[in-house]
């Protein structure tokens, strides 16, 4: 009887593990003179679904956009001024 219980447990847990896969995009935003840009709005667009996520650069010009669906993304940064 232990065999079927173990198989049932595996079938219940596998979708949870598979759903936990995600991606992160991170980087620095600089201008043409390589100066760091703080407070820039960074937007990534999933090319397959056209869904977008946005964030902002910190005081060091760094941004991170975690928990993205794996795939191909376009990225755009904008800053006033």
C-alpha positions, -999 to +999 in steps of 0.1 A: +000+000+000+030+023+004+037+023-033+004+040-044+007+066-017+042+075-027+031+078-064+002+101-054+025+123-033+048+127-063+019+136-087+007+162-062+041+178-056+055+178-092+032+206-105+041+228-076+078+223-083+073+229-120+053+261-114+081+275-092+104+282-122+110+318-129+135+343-142+151+376-132+164+404-153+189+428-137+215+453-148+228+489-148+214+519-166+240+543-179+240+572-204+263+576-234+291+589-212+288+558-190+274+578-160+249+559-139+213+569-142+194+568-109+156+566-107+152+555-144+120+536-151+129+501-166+102+482-184+105+446-197+080+431-221+076+394-226+078+391-264+054+360-266+027+374-243+032+412-245+029+414-207+050+441-191+067+446-157+084+478-145+108+488-119+133+517-112+170+520-108+184+526-073+210+551-063+238+531-080+218+528-113+210+491-106+177+475-113+163+440-108+130+426-120+125+392-103+098+365-107+094+367-144+080+340-166+109+324-185+110+336-221+124+363-244+120+399-233+125+434-247+138+460-223+134+498-222+147+524-198+136+560-196+145+589-174+133+625-175+159+651-184 
